[in-house]
């Protein structure tokens, strides 16, 4: 065991949990209407609790057990046989379990943004739990747990495929099957109720992302320092390019827009953060701020899918874009680490397509199964009243009727 590596991953684990609680919860909570803010916070924290237990029971073993190229098996269920002295590389395996648990928490929590303000709480928890075990955990094994995509040479340092592509595709499909919010078809939807809360949540995500990407090095070394640095550069560049493009299109740059660009830059650099240098990060972030903003319009205006908080456009497309760019910008001349045998754009595309198809099929099947047990959508009366009171009997603000 290496003490420095262990200390850093302990900190990184706390930072990644901080991304969901309270970062993502506040970011999403500020973007919805006042009558639904508590429901979003409730969904995020309930998902965090449920994923923690399921990761202990089965998820970690499926993802990182010593199975075969397709799944890890159940040999590590409930951490049987793993003690404080059991190592994973240079850190305790129980710490590696905890670090990866925070990834299993935030991935289904990202999907929350697609279905806010109109979905049943029982459906949310049941679907999220099954999806994490049957979609996320197998994909994590394929890429990170010794599975076939990792052996092929797929480059996904911290989750462009495993986290952002899977969550983005699942969000798009679930939003399409759920249907739009009341007023979406006519364009009568309300703006974010608390932009300040959105900014605070986005900043928490930004800080937490240092653990997300820097911690994925699993060591306290120069690689972790570079991953942290390129993460910050990409986020800053995407924030500015989003704001500039918004100014050109609409005449004003909004704060909600700028911090959404921050998240686009963070999602896009995630798969490449262990392979590219600062110049590559600057390119990825600058392009992502424009690309993801344009994609928001594609989803809502062309596809007519109410992916309410733009999960696919920002996280899904951002992760896909960064995954493709990782081998392109890994050249040593740009400050990157170069490529190993088997790595390249074609390998990345194989990983993206295979995971995309698996995620899409798995998500559709799970939605159909779970909605036969729990209502997928709340009633029109409950949607009008707001999910805070209709589902949880509480209100975020005493002035909301």
LUMBARO-744486 format. One line per 2 residues: number of its first residue (from 1); their letters; for each residue x, y, z of C-alpha. Coordinates in Angstrom, 3 decimals, always signed. Each point is the difference from the previous one (the first is absolute). Layout:
NUM> a> X Y Z  ...
This chain:
1> xx> +0.000 +0.000 +0.000  +1.144 +3.508 -0.848
3> xx> -1.012 +2.568 +2.602  -0.018 +2.967 -2.364
5> xx> -2.122 -1.802 -2.583  -2.407 -1.130 +2.700
7> xx> -0.348 +3.483 +1.487  -0.701 +1.542 -3.419
9> xx> -2.662 -2.563 -0.938  -1.723 +0.508 +3.364
11> xx> -0.242 +3.704 -0.862  -1.054 -0.759 -3.584
13> xx> -2.768 -2.305 +1.232  -1.425 +2.783 +2.153
15> xx> +0.241 +2.424 -2.943  -1.926 -2.287 -2.356
17> xx> -2.766 -0.549 +2.555  -0.056 +3.800 +0.420
19> xx> -0.794 +0.214 -3.719  -3.353 -1.713 +0.549
21> xx> -0.704 +1.153 +3.548  -0.527 +2.882 -0.080
23> xx> +1.499 +1.123 -3.348  -2.196 -1.726 -2.580
25> xx> -3.045 +0.239 +2.277  +0.309 +3.801 +0.227
27> xx> +0.870 +0.387 -3.685  -3.094 -1.932 -1.073
29> xx> -2.149 +1.381 +2.814  +0.589 +3.588 -1.059
31> xx> -0.927 -0.752 -3.604  -3.559 -1.211 +0.725
33> xx> -3.083 +1.894 +1.135  -0.381 +0.903 +3.666
35> xx> -2.740 -2.593 +0.538  +2.339 -2.842 -1.006
37> xx> +3.355 +0.873 +1.555  -0.322 -2.323 +3.016
39> xx> -0.971 -2.914 -2.221  +3.261 +0.391 -1.903
41> xx> +2.049 +0.170 +3.196  -1.882 -3.051 +1.286
43> xx> +0.664 -1.976 -3.160  +3.729 +0.768 +0.139
45> xx> +0.522 -0.920 +3.653  -2.252 -3.073 -0.158
47> xx> +1.890 -1.257 -3.053  +3.291 +0.567 +1.834
49> xx> -1.189 -2.086 +2.943  -1.413 -2.824 -2.112
51> xx> +3.006 -0.237 -2.336  +2.333 -0.219 +3.011
53> xx> -1.778 -3.085 +1.320  -0.345 -1.630 -3.416
55> xx> +3.654 +0.686 -0.807  +0.979 -1.808 +3.189
57> xx> -2.367 -2.900 -0.634  +0.606 -0.692 -3.700
59> xx> +1.174 +2.963 -2.062  +3.673 +0.027 +0.965
61> xx> +0.346 -3.712 -0.595  -1.684 +0.184 -3.414
63> xx> +2.262 +2.887 -1.022  +3.330 -0.984 +1.558
65> xx> -0.244 -3.672 +0.875  +2.260 -2.611 -1.556
67> xx> -2.537 -1.384 -2.422  +0.441 -0.001 -3.747
69> xx> +0.167 +2.559 -2.797  -3.710 +0.818 +0.330
71> xx> -0.750 +0.152 +3.719  +1.854 -0.243 +3.275
73> xx> -2.148 -2.640 +1.680  -1.156 -0.021 +3.611
75> xx> +3.193 -0.998 +1.769  +0.364 +3.405 +1.671
77> xx> -3.649 +0.478 +0.957  -0.318 +1.801 +3.353
79> xx> +3.826 +0.315 -0.035  +0.317 -3.580 +1.211
81> xx> +3.668 -0.804 +0.577  +1.135 +3.613 -0.309
83> xx> +1.520 +1.536 +3.131  +1.899 +3.193 +0.867
85> xx> +3.288 -1.591 -1.068  -1.234 -1.232 -3.388
87> xx> +1.601 +2.126 -2.705  -1.080 +1.209 -3.428
89> xx> +3.226 +1.251 -1.501  +1.561 +2.295 +2.600
91> xx> -3.204 +0.836 +1.908  -2.330 -2.082 +2.199
93> xx> -2.623 -1.749 -2.105  -2.737 +1.223 +2.327
95> xx> +1.048 +3.547 -0.938  -0.088 -0.875 -3.708
97> xx> -3.496 -1.388 +0.648  -1.052 +3.284 +1.636
99> xx> +1.513 +2.129 -2.766  -1.791 -1.977 -2.702
101> xx> -3.202 +0.069 +2.071  -0.146 +3.776 -0.400
103> xx> +0.077 -0.491 -3.789  -2.859 -2.493 +0.257
105> xx> -1.918 +2.637 +1.985  +0.407 +2.933 -2.361
107> xx> -0.657 -1.874 -3.252  -3.699 -0.824 +0.597
109> xx> -0.353 +3.341 +1.804  +0.980 +1.768 -3.235
111> xx> -3.047 -1.543 -1.692  -2.263 +1.861 +2.463
113> xx> +0.335 +3.140 -2.122  -1.909 -1.589 -2.876
115> xx> -3.197 -0.801 +1.879  -0.431 +2.647 +2.694
117> xx> -3.450 +1.442 +0.850  -2.105 -2.892 -1.324
119> xx> +1.216 -3.450 +1.063  -1.073 -2.388 +2.757
121> xx> +2.383 -0.358 +2.945  -0.429 -3.777 +0.255
123> xx> +0.920 -0.339 -3.652  +3.102 +2.163 +0.482
125> xx> +1.467 -2.164 +2.748  -0.866 -3.363 -1.558
127> xx> +1.215 +0.923 -3.469  +3.187 +1.650 +1.307
129> xx> +0.934 -3.024 +2.102  -0.561 -2.522 -2.779
131> xx> +1.687 +2.230 -2.573  +3.124 +0.382 +2.106
133> xx> +0.299 -3.762 +0.510  -0.927 -1.156 -3.493
135> xx> +1.327 +2.793 -2.226  +2.585 +2.120 +1.815
137> xx> +1.845 -2.756 +1.901  +0.513 -2.265 -3.058
139> xx> +1.271 +2.946 -2.066  +2.377 +0.969 +2.814
141> xx> +1.342 -3.555 -0.102  +0.427 +0.082 -3.772
143> xx> +2.092 +3.173 +0.119  +1.623 +0.160 +3.445
145> xx> -0.372 -3.420 +1.608  +2.090 -2.098 -2.361
147> xx> -2.745 -0.475 -2.594  +0.135 -0.250 -3.753
149> xx> -0.032 +3.726 -0.822  +2.851 +0.734 +2.371
151> xx> +2.020 -2.858 -1.494  -0.704 +1.370 -3.480
153> xx> +1.568 +3.328 +0.963  -3.007 +2.296 +0.497
155> xx> +1.114 +3.282 +1.569  -2.395 +1.178 +2.705
157> xx> +1.975 +1.451 +2.860  -2.823 +1.076 +2.309
159> xx> -3.357 -0.762 -1.597  -0.784 +1.521 -3.399
161> xx> -1.435 -3.357 -1.046  -0.673 -1.660 +3.346
163> xx> -1.699 +2.998 +1.640  -0.975 +2.703 -2.480
165> xx> -0.948 -1.983 -3.088  -2.052 -2.528 +1.965
167> xx> -1.790 +2.671 +2.050  -0.579 +2.221 -3.044
169> xx> -1.503 -2.729 -2.175  -2.150 -1.325 +2.848
171> xx> -1.213 +3.548 +0.697  -0.978 +0.583 -3.625
173> xx> -1.907 -3.279 -0.256  -1.758 +0.410 +3.331
175> xx> -1.032 +3.569 -0.836  -1.420 -1.166 -3.344
177> xx> -1.971 -2.848 +1.605  -1.217 +2.234 +2.831
179> xx> -1.185 +2.886 -2.167  +0.464 +3.720 +0.478
181> xx> -0.940 +2.233 +2.885  -3.372 +1.687 +0.059
183> xx> +0.340 +2.897 -2.440  +3.103 -1.361 -1.783
185> xx> -1.773 -0.565 -3.340  -1.234 +3.600 -0.090
187> xx> +3.252 +1.479 +1.262  -1.622 +1.146 +3.251
189> xx> +2.660 -1.153 +2.477  +1.291 +2.041 +2.912
191> xx> +3.639 +1.153 +0.343  +2.252 -1.177 +2.875
193> xx> -1.441 +1.134 +3.324  +3.369 +0.673 +1.675
195> xx> +3.003 +0.764 -2.253  +2.126 +0.689 +3.078
197> xx> -0.545 -3.553 +1.197  +0.974 -1.235 -3.469
199> xx> +3.283 +1.906 +0.162  +0.817 -1.296 +3.490
201> xx> -0.711 -3.579 -1.047  +2.094 +0.353 -3.153
203> xx> +2.949 +1.336 +1.988  -0.244 -2.936 +2.394
205> xx> +0.044 -2.337 -2.981  +3.064 +1.790 -1.369
207> xx> +1.914 -0.433 +3.265  -1.175 -3.585 +0.423
209> xx> +1.104 -0.835 -3.543  +3.630 +0.316 +1.109
211> xx> -0.600 -3.183 +1.987  -1.958 -1.563 -2.854
213> xx> +2.797 +0.388 -2.552  +3.078 +0.491 +2.160
215> xx> -0.977 -2.906 +2.231  -0.358 -2.329 -2.975
217> xx> +3.799 -0.087 -0.218  -0.241 -2.003 +3.274
219> xx> +3.308 +1.498 +1.089  +1.393 +3.239 +1.400
221> xx> +2.352 +0.769 -2.875  +0.570 +2.180 -3.047
223> xx> -2.724 -1.774 -1.943  -2.586 +1.012 +2.597
225> xx> +1.314 +3.572 -0.051  -0.284 +0.164 -3.792
227> xx> -3.513 -1.475 +0.049  -1.060 +2.623 +2.537
229> xx> +1.571 +2.803 -2.045  -1.545 -0.955 -3.350
231> xx> -3.374 -0.430 +1.713  +0.113 +3.593 +1.171
233> xx> +1.176 +1.372 -3.351  -2.765 -1.771 -1.928
235> xx> -2.680 +1.210 +2.423  +1.185 +3.602 -0.240
237> xx> +0.228 -0.070 -3.799  -3.442 -1.537 -0.432
239> xx> -1.556 +2.518 +2.383  +1.295 +2.875 -2.091
241> xx> -0.778 -1.525 -3.396  -3.562 -0.821 +1.107
243> xx> -0.511 +3.577 +1.214  +1.509 +1.462 -3.184
245> xx> -2.173 -2.160 -2.261  -3.083 +0.851 +2.047
247> xx> +0.841 +3.709 -0.306  +0.314 -0.316 -3.779
249> xx> -3.293 -1.866 -0.303  -2.185 +1.845 +2.488
251> xx> +1.748 +3.272 +0.743  +0.603 -0.877 +3.655
253> xx> +2.135 -2.480 +1.876  -1.857 -1.536 +2.950
255> xx> +1.518 -1.312 +3.200  -1.965 -3.248 -0.275
257> xx> +1.414 -0.385 -3.487  +3.578 +0.656 +1.073
259> xx> -0.069 -2.585 +2.795  -1.716 -2.520 -2.270
261> xx> +3.032 +0.515 -2.235  +2.149 -0.778 +3.020
263> xx> -1.676 -3.391 +0.342  +0.325 -0.630 -3.754
265> xx> +3.730 +0.642 +0.225  +0.357 -2.275 +3.011
267> xx> -1.942 -2.846 -1.595  +1.938 +0.308 -3.257
269> xx> +3.460 -0.103 +1.577  -0.857 -2.931 +2.276
271> xx> +0.943 -2.866 -2.357  +3.096 +1.822 -1.288
273> xx> +1.283 +1.452 +3.279  +2.657 -2.674 +0.485
275> xx> +1.273 +0.172 -3.563  +0.073 +3.620 -1.219
277> xx> +1.923 +3.085 +1.069  -1.128 +3.595 +0.577
279> xx> -0.152 +0.833 -3.721  -2.247 -2.984 -0.645
281> xx> -2.199 +1.014 +2.933  -0.289 +3.529 -1.377
283> xx> -1.158 -1.355 -3.356  -2.473 -2.463 +1.541
285> xx> -1.544 +2.590 +2.307  -0.285 +2.715 -2.625
287> xx> -1.781 -2.270 -2.458  -2.180 -1.633 +2.653
289> xx> -1.472 +3.314 +1.135  -1.408 +0.617 -3.477
291> xx> -0.747 -3.604 -1.005  -1.994 -0.864 +3.128
293> xx> -1.953 +3.265 -0.144  -1.033 -0.650 -3.593
295> xx> -0.930 -3.577 +0.927  -2.447 +1.279 +2.642
297> xx> -2.010 +1.518 -2.844  +0.258 -3.145 -2.092
299> xx> -1.534 -2.159 +2.713  -2.866 +2.305 +0.938
301> xx> -0.780 +1.684 -3.332  +0.801 -2.665 -2.591
303> xx> -0.535 -3.257 +1.892  -2.764 +1.549 +2.159
305> xx> +1.217 -1.919 +3.038  -0.344 +1.759 +3.352
307> xx> +3.368 -0.936 +1.463  -0.811 +2.684 +2.528
309> xx> +3.428 +0.944 +1.322  +1.931 -1.016 -3.143
311> xx> +1.647 -3.134 +1.365  +0.704 -1.510 -3.414
313> xx> +1.169 +3.213 -1.661  +2.365 +0.960 +2.825
315> xx> +1.096 -3.304 +1.559  -0.717 -2.567 -2.688
317> xx> +1.269 +1.881 -3.023  +2.760 +1.625 +2.043
319> xx> +1.279 -3.388 +1.145  -0.221 -1.418 -3.537
321> xx> +1.858 +2.996 -1.445  +2.790 -0.235 +2.586
323> xx> +0.316 -3.739 -0.557  +0.568 +0.492 -3.724
325> xx> +2.439 +2.857 +0.550  +2.133 -1.853 +2.584
327> xx> +2.215 -1.898 -2.487  +0.067 +2.924 -2.431
329> xx> +1.335 +2.474 +2.573  +2.235 -2.419 +1.906
331> xx> +2.959 +0.861 -2.240  +3.179 +0.869 +1.941
333> xx> +0.342 +3.153 -2.131  -3.175 +1.274 +1.674
335> xx> +1.157 -1.016 +3.466  -1.785 -3.363 -0.025
337> xx> +1.335 -3.365 +1.025  -0.129 -1.665 -3.416
339> xx> -1.795 -3.190 -0.978  +0.561 -3.631 +0.909
341> xx> -0.568 -2.990 -2.254  -3.643 -0.411 -0.964
343> xx> -0.997 +3.532 +0.934  -1.513 +2.274 -2.640
345> xx> -3.178 +1.567 -1.309  -1.368 -3.270 -1.424
347> xx> +0.367 -1.726 +3.365  -1.803 +2.920 +1.645
349> xx> -2.858 -0.259 -2.497  -0.357 -3.732 +0.658
351> xx> -0.275 +0.725 +3.706  -2.501 +2.820 -0.477
353> xx> -2.268 -1.929 -2.363  -0.001 -3.243 +1.994
355> xx> -0.683 +1.754 +3.308  -2.575 +2.273 -1.639
357> xx> -1.994 -2.908 -1.418  +0.220 -1.965 +3.250
359> xx> -1.114 +3.010 +2.031  -2.894 +0.824 -2.323
361> xx> -1.367 -3.549 -0.075  +0.471 -0.501 +3.733
363> xx> -1.673 +3.310 +0.831  -3.069 -0.701 -2.163
365> xx> -0.451 -3.456 +1.514  +0.334 +1.295 +3.563
367> xx> -2.452 +2.868 -0.582  -2.598 -2.437 -1.362
369> xx> +0.458 -2.397 +2.918  +0.014 +2.589 +2.784
371> xx> -2.954 +2.006 -1.317  -2.087 -3.180 +0.137
373> xx> +0.543 +0.081 +3.782  +0.262 +3.700 +0.866
375> xx> -1.664 +2.916 -1.787  +2.468 +1.612 -2.387
377> xx> -1.674 +3.388 +0.031  -1.930 +1.856 +2.700
379> xx> -3.551 +1.136 -0.643  -0.758 +3.314 -1.688
381> xx> -1.294 +1.358 +3.312  +3.197 -0.979 +1.817
383> xx> +2.156 +1.532 -2.717  -1.955 +3.241 +0.232
385> xx> +0.223 +0.059 +3.798  +3.712 -0.774 -0.063
387> xx> +1.808 -3.110 +1.154  +1.293 +1.572 +3.214
389> xx> -3.403 -0.169 +1.622  -1.667 -2.672 -2.148
391> xx> +2.741 -2.589 +0.507  +1.696 +1.038 +3.237
393> xx> -2.444 +2.192 +1.932  +2.454 +2.878 +0.322
395> xx> +0.731 +3.347 -1.627  +3.357 +1.655 -0.549
397> xx> -1.384 +3.512 +0.447  -2.913 +1.190 +2.120
399> xx> -1.095 +2.433 -2.729  -0.677 -2.787 -2.534
401> x> -3.721 -0.754 -0.018
